[in-house]
Amino acid sequence: MTKIPIFIFFLLFPLTMRSQEEICIGKKHNLFSSVLQEERQYWVHVPDDYQQDTTQAYPVIYLLDGNAYFHSLVGISITAGSGRGEMMPSCIIVGILNTDRTRDLTPTASAAGRDGKVTPGETLKGGGADKFTEFLTGELRNTIGNHYRTNGQNLLIGHSYGGLFTLNMFLKHTGLFDKYLVLDPSLWWDAGKLSKEALTWVQGKDFTGKSLYVGVATKKRTDRIDIHQATINYLLEEILPQARNLNYYSKSFPEENHGTVVIPGIYDGIKQLFEK
């Protein structure tokens, strides 16, 4: 075997190191919330052209359950915003990680189960959505606006409890975001209270300039009885069609369940909301 002189090895070693550079899709950040009285983590992805044109400002996508779906959303946004897709503009993506998911994402405290009934001995849980809204639209959004070039356009994405939170935001605080992407929202929460009250928040309101997408997993489940589908159907069929001047889209995913609907739902929702 031919021996390689030691000096040649050290000349070639840096080349092998350069071939192992990491692929980076975002940065991790921490922010202490005075509203929530705790440290919160969030991840940020900026478009590939962010450093190239320092005069350009970008829309921001705020993603709930960021630890679960950040990587997928970044991948979808890169594909959908590229020359191959061109379905959406380049966006900054902010993935928000959880500490107490039930507390933060549910609008009311409840002891009711998925069947709408309260089991004796159950204690109230959740109900912190208003405080989390303060953190999200005040503290976090101000931080993003101070450190990144944003153009004032904001999209909120939520699945399950996150979908419940996103719908609650859309109904009660409509002006805080421009576009809302909701995936299989847990409207069974608190015996379907948000769905029952939705008409109150829709009637008489003008939704001009607002867009809402709701994707629903409709693959049948036989392992439990719950009011999940009934509450969603009521909202989609009876309430949201009454929303005046709303750009409203909904889609059923019969091959997907509650856990698998996220990826196809985000992809389809982005296509509809950006109308490319």
C-alpha positions as CSV (number, residue, x, y, z in Angstrom):
1,M,0.0,0.0,0.0
2,T,1.3,3.5,-0.9
3,K,1.9,5.7,2.1
4,I,0.6,9.3,2.0
5,P,3.2,11.7,3.4
6,I,2.0,13.3,6.6
7,F,2.2,16.9,5.2
8,I,-0.2,15.9,2.3
9,F,-2.7,14.5,4.8
10,F,-2.8,17.8,6.7
11,L,-3.2,19.7,3.4
12,L,-6.3,17.6,2.5
13,F,-7.8,17.4,6.0
14,P,-9.4,20.9,5.8
15,L,-11.1,19.9,2.5
16,T,-12.8,16.9,4.1
17,M,-14.0,19.2,6.9
18,R,-15.5,21.7,4.5
19,S,-17.5,18.9,2.9
20,Q,-19.2,18.2,6.2
21,E,-20.8,21.6,6.8
22,E,-24.2,21.5,8.5
23,I,-27.4,22.4,6.8
24,C,-29.1,25.0,9.0
25,I,-32.8,25.9,8.6
26,G,-33.3,28.1,11.7
27,K,-32.1,29.5,15.0
28,K,-33.2,28.8,18.5
29,H,-34.1,31.7,20.8
30,N,-35.3,32.3,24.4
31,L,-37.6,35.0,25.6
32,F,-38.7,35.6,29.2
33,S,-42.4,36.4,29.3
34,S,-43.5,38.8,31.9
35,V,-47.1,37.9,31.1
36,L,-46.6,34.1,31.5
37,Q,-43.9,34.5,34.1
38,E,-41.6,31.9,32.5
39,E,-38.9,31.4,29.9
40,R,-40.3,30.6,26.4
41,Q,-38.4,29.1,23.5
42,Y,-39.1,29.9,19.8
43,W,-37.3,28.9,16.6
44,V,-36.9,31.3,13.6
45,H,-36.4,30.5,9.9
46,V,-35.6,33.3,7.5
47,P,-35.8,32.9,3.7
48,D,-32.7,32.1,1.7
49,D,-32.6,35.6,0.2
50,Y,-33.0,37.4,3.5
51,Q,-29.3,38.4,3.7
52,Q,-29.0,39.2,0.0
53,D,-31.5,42.0,-0.2
54,T,-31.5,44.0,3.1
55,T,-34.3,46.3,1.9
56,Q,-36.9,43.6,1.6
57,A,-39.5,43.0,4.4
58,Y,-41.3,39.7,4.9
59,P,-44.6,38.3,6.1
60,V,-44.4,36.2,9.3
61,I,-45.9,32.8,9.9
62,Y,-46.4,32.0,13.6
63,L,-46.6,28.2,14.1
64,L,-48.1,26.7,17.3
65,D,-46.6,23.4,18.4
66,G,-43.4,24.5,16.8
67,N,-41.3,21.7,18.2
68,A,-43.5,19.2,16.3
69,Y,-44.0,20.9,12.9
70,F,-41.3,23.6,12.4
71,H,-39.1,21.4,10.2
72,S,-42.1,20.3,8.0
73,L,-43.4,23.9,7.6
74,V,-39.9,25.1,6.6
75,G,-39.6,22.4,4.0
76,I,-43.1,23.1,2.6
77,S,-42.4,26.8,2.5
78,I,-39.1,26.3,0.6
79,T,-40.8,24.1,-2.0
80,A,-44.0,26.3,-2.2
81,G,-42.0,29.5,-2.5
82,S,-39.5,28.3,-5.0
83,G,-39.5,28.5,-8.8
84,R,-41.0,25.1,-8.9
85,G,-44.0,26.0,-6.8
86,E,-44.4,29.8,-6.6
87,M,-47.5,29.3,-4.4
88,M,-46.5,31.7,-1.6
89,P,-44.1,34.6,-1.0
90,S,-40.9,34.2,1.0
91,C,-41.8,34.3,4.7
92,I,-40.2,34.4,8.1
93,I,-41.3,31.4,10.1
94,V,-41.6,31.5,13.9
95,G,-42.2,28.2,15.6
96,I,-43.4,28.5,19.2
97,L,-42.5,25.6,21.6
98,N,-44.7,24.5,24.4
99,T,-44.4,24.5,28.2
100,D,-48.0,23.8,29.3
101,R,-49.9,23.1,26.1
102,T,-53.3,22.6,27.6
103,R,-53.1,25.7,29.8
104,D,-51.9,28.0,26.9
105,L,-54.0,26.8,24.0
106,T,-57.5,26.3,25.5
107,P,-59.8,29.4,25.9
108,T,-61.8,28.1,28.9
109,A,-61.1,26.0,31.9
110,S,-63.0,22.7,31.6
111,A,-63.4,19.2,33.2
112,A,-65.4,17.8,30.3
113,G,-64.0,14.9,28.2
114,R,-64.1,14.3,24.5
115,D,-67.6,13.0,24.8
116,G,-68.8,16.3,26.2
117,K,-69.4,14.8,29.7
118,V,-67.8,15.5,33.0
119,T,-66.6,12.4,34.9
120,P,-67.1,12.7,38.7
121,G,-63.9,13.8,40.4
122,E,-62.4,15.5,37.3
123,T,-60.7,18.8,38.0
124,L,-60.8,21.9,35.8
125,K,-57.9,22.3,33.4
126,G,-56.8,24.8,30.8
127,G,-58.2,28.3,30.2
128,G,-55.0,30.3,29.6
129,A,-55.6,31.3,26.0
130,D,-56.1,35.0,26.8
131,K,-52.7,35.3,28.6
132,F,-51.0,33.3,25.8
133,T,-52.6,35.7,23.3
134,E,-50.9,38.6,25.2
135,F,-47.6,36.8,25.0
136,L,-47.9,35.9,21.3
137,T,-49.2,39.2,19.9
138,G,-47.5,41.5,22.3
139,E,-44.2,40.2,23.7
140,L,-43.2,37.7,21.0
141,R,-44.4,39.7,18.0
142,N,-42.7,42.8,19.2
143,T,-39.5,40.9,19.6
144,I,-39.7,39.5,16.1
145,G,-40.5,42.9,14.7
146,N,-37.5,44.5,16.5
147,H,-35.0,41.9,15.3
148,Y,-36.3,40.9,11.8
149,R,-37.5,42.8,8.8
150,T,-41.3,42.2,8.8
151,N,-43.9,43.8,6.6
152,G,-46.9,43.7,9.0
153,Q,-48.6,40.7,7.4
154,N,-49.1,37.8,9.8
155,L,-50.4,34.2,9.5
156,L,-51.2,31.9,12.4
157,I,-51.2,28.1,12.1
158,G,-52.5,25.7,14.7
159,H,-53.5,22.0,14.9
160,S,-55.6,20.2,17.5
161,Y,-55.5,22.4,20.7
162,G,-53.5,24.8,18.5
163,G,-56.4,24.8,16.0
164,L,-58.8,25.5,18.9
165,F,-56.6,28.4,19.9
166,T,-56.4,29.7,16.3
167,L,-60.1,29.6,15.8
168,N,-60.6,31.4,19.2
169,M,-58.2,34.1,18.0
170,F,-60.0,34.4,14.7
171,L,-63.4,34.7,16.2
172,K,-62.6,36.9,19.2
173,H,-59.5,38.9,18.1
174,T,-60.0,38.8,14.4
175,G,-57.8,41.8,13.7
176,L,-54.6,40.4,15.2
177,F,-53.7,38.3,12.2
178,D,-54.4,38.5,8.5
179,K,-54.6,34.8,7.7
180,Y,-55.6,31.8,9.9
181,L,-54.7,28.2,9.0
182,V,-56.6,25.7,11.3
183,L,-56.1,22.0,11.2
184,D,-58.6,19.5,12.9
185,P,-59.3,21.9,15.8
186,S,-60.2,20.3,19.2
187,L,-63.7,21.9,19.3
188,W,-64.9,19.2,21.7
189,W,-63.1,21.2,24.4
190,D,-65.5,22.3,27.2
191,A,-68.4,20.4,25.7
192,G,-68.1,22.3,22.4
193,K,-68.4,25.8,24.0
194,L,-66.5,27.7,21.3
195,S,-68.5,26.2,18.5
196,K,-71.8,27.0,20.3
197,E,-70.8,30.6,20.9
198,A,-69.3,31.2,17.5
199,L,-72.4,32.8,16.0
200,T,-72.2,35.5,18.6
201,W,-68.7,36.4,17.3
202,V,-69.6,36.2,13.6
203,Q,-72.9,38.1,13.4
204,G,-72.5,41.8,12.6
205,K,-68.7,41.6,12.0
206,D,-67.1,42.5,8.8
207,F,-64.2,40.1,7.9
208,T,-62.9,42.1,4.9
209,G,-59.2,41.4,4.3
210,K,-59.2,38.3,6.5
211,S,-58.7,34.7,5.3
212,L,-59.5,31.4,7.1
213,Y,-58.7,27.9,6.1
214,V,-60.0,24.9,8.0
215,G,-58.7,21.4,7.2
216,V,-60.4,18.4,8.8
217,A,-59.4,14.8,9.2
218,T,-62.5,12.7,8.5
219,K,-61.1,9.2,8.6
220,K,-63.6,7.3,10.9
221,R,-62.6,6.3,14.3
222,T,-64.2,3.4,16.2
223,D,-62.0,3.4,19.3
224,R,-64.0,6.0,21.2
225,I,-67.1,8.2,21.3
226,D,-66.6,11.9,21.1
227,I,-68.3,15.1,19.9
228,H,-65.2,16.2,17.9
229,Q,-66.7,15.8,14.4
230,A,-70.1,17.1,15.3
231,T,-68.8,20.4,16.7
232,I,-66.5,20.9,13.7
233,N,-69.4,20.2,11.2
234,Y,-71.6,22.7,13.0
235,L,-69.0,25.4,12.8
236,L,-68.2,24.7,9.1
237,E,-71.7,24.3,7.8
238,E,-73.8,26.5,10.0
239,I,-71.6,29.4,11.3
240,L,-68.7,30.3,9.1
241,P,-70.7,30.6,5.9
242,Q,-72.4,33.5,7.6
243,A,-69.2,35.4,8.1
244,R,-69.5,38.6,6.0
245,N,-66.7,39.3,3.4
246,L,-64.5,36.5,4.7
247,N,-62.2,34.6,2.4
248,Y,-63.1,31.1,3.7
249,Y,-61.8,27.7,2.6
250,S,-62.3,24.3,4.1
251,K,-61.3,20.8,3.0
252,S,-62.0,17.3,4.2
253,F,-59.2,14.7,4.3
254,P,-60.9,11.3,4.4
255,E,-57.7,9.4,4.3
256,E,-56.1,11.2,7.2
257,N,-56.6,10.9,11.0
258,H,-56.1,13.6,13.6
259,G,-52.3,13.0,13.7
260,T,-51.6,12.7,10.0
261,V,-53.6,15.6,8.7
262,V,-51.1,18.3,9.5
263,I,-48.7,18.0,6.5
264,P,-51.3,17.7,3.7
265,G,-53.4,20.3,5.5
266,I,-50.6,22.9,5.8
267,Y,-49.7,22.3,2.1
268,D,-53.2,22.7,0.9
269,G,-53.9,25.6,3.3
270,I,-50.9,27.6,2.1
271,K,-52.1,27.1,-1.5
272,Q,-55.6,28.4,-0.7
273,L,-54.7,31.3,1.6
274,F,-52.0,32.8,-0.7
275,E,-54.2,32.1,-3.7
276,K,-51.3,31.4,-6.0
